[in-house]
Amino acid sequence: MIRSSLLRIGKAVFLAFAFTYLTSGLAFAQAVSQISGSIRDQSGAAVPAVEVTAIKTDTGTRRTATTNDFGEFVIPNLQIGPYRIEATKPGFKTYVQTGIELEVDSSPNIPISLVLAR
C-alpha cells in the first residue's frame, strides 16, 4: 500500500515536471513576422543588390537584407511592432516608407520603386 502511494506520488511529480518543461518555452516565445517585397526602377526592371533595412521605430533595432537578381528581398524573424523601411543603392535616391505595423500572422509584401538620383 505504501509502495503504491509512493508510485502515484512519483508519477504525479514526474508529470508536473514534464508539463512544466514542455510548456516553459511557450512563455518565452516571441511573436515574429517578416517583411518582403520587390524593388523595381522607373522602367519596371528589377534592381538587384539594393540594401533594404527594416528599422523598428520604437527601439531603433535594425535588420538588413540585400535584393537578389530578381530585385526580391525577405527580412524574416522581425519582432511585432512599428517599422520603417529604407532601400539604398548608389545611383538611386534613398527610398523610405514609414507606418508599417507588423502584427502576428502578418507578412507585408512591399513593392518599392527606386528613382534615379540626379
C-alpha positions in Angstrom: 0.0 0.0 0.0 2.8 2.4 0.9 4.6 1.4 -2.3 1.6 2.1 -4.5 1.2 5.5 -2.8 4.8 6.3 -3.5 4.4 5.3 -7.1 1.4 7.5 -7.5 3.3 10.5 -5.9 6.3 9.7 -8.1 4.1 9.7 -11.3 2.4 12.9 -10.2 5.8 14.7 -9.6 7.1 13.4 -12.9 4.1 14.6 -14.8 4.3 18.0 -13.1 7.9 18.4 -14.1 7.2 17.2 -17.7 4.3 19.6 -18.1 6.4 22.5 -16.8 9.3 21.6 -19.0 7.2 21.3 -22.2 5.3 24.5 -21.6 8.1 26.7 -20.3 9.3 27.5 -23.8 5.9 28.9 -24.7 6.2 31.6 -22.1 9.5 32.8 -23.5 8.5 32.6 -27.2 8.1 35.9 -29.0 5.7 36.5 -31.9 7.6 37.3 -35.1 6.8 38.3 -38.6 8.6 39.2 -41.8 8.7 41.9 -44.4 9.3 41.0 -48.0 9.0 42.8 -51.3 10.4 43.5 -54.7 12.3 46.6 -56.0 12.0 48.0 -59.5 13.3 51.0 -61.2 11.2 53.6 -63.1 11.1 51.4 -66.2 9.9 48.4 -64.2 13.1 46.5 -64.3 14.3 44.6 -61.3 17.0 46.2 -59.3 19.5 43.7 -57.7 21.9 44.4 -54.9 19.8 47.0 -53.1 20.3 47.2 -49.3 17.0 47.1 -47.6 16.8 48.0 -43.9 13.9 47.4 -41.5 14.1 49.7 -38.5 11.8 49.0 -35.5 10.8 52.6 -34.8 10.1 52.2 -31.0 13.6 50.6 -30.3 15.8 51.6 -33.2 16.7 47.9 -33.9 17.9 47.5 -37.5 17.8 44.4 -39.7 19.2 44.4 -43.3 18.8 42.3 -46.4 20.0 42.7 -50.0 17.8 42.1 -53.0 18.6 39.1 -55.2 19.0 39.2 -59.0 15.2 39.5 -59.4 15.0 42.5 -57.1 13.3 40.5 -54.3 14.1 40.6 -50.6 12.9 39.0 -47.4 13.7 40.2 -43.8 12.5 37.3 -41.6 12.1 37.0 -37.8 11.2 40.6 -37.0 9.5 41.3 -33.7 6.0 42.6 -33.8 5.6 46.4 -33.8 6.1 49.5 -35.8 8.7 49.7 -38.6 10.2 52.0 -41.2 11.8 50.6 -44.4 14.8 52.2 -46.1 16.2 51.0 -49.5 19.5 52.3 -50.7 21.7 51.7 -53.8 24.3 54.1 -55.3 22.9 55.9 -58.3 19.3 55.9 -56.8 17.5 58.1 -54.4 17.0 56.5 -51.0 13.5 55.1 -50.6 11.8 55.5 -47.1 8.4 54.1 -46.1 7.0 54.7 -42.6 3.9 53.4 -40.8 4.5 49.7 -41.3 2.9 47.8 -38.4 3.9 44.2 -38.0 1.3 42.0 -36.3 1.0 38.3 -35.5 0.5 36.3 -38.7 1.1 39.3 -40.9 3.8 39.3 -43.6 3.5 42.5 -45.6 4.9 42.4 -49.2 6.1 45.9 -50.1 6.6 46.9 -53.7 9.3 49.6 -54.0 10.1 51.8 -56.9 13.5 53.4 -56.9 14.1 56.7 -58.7 17.5 57.5 -60.3 19.5 60.1 -58.5 20.3 63.4 -60.3 
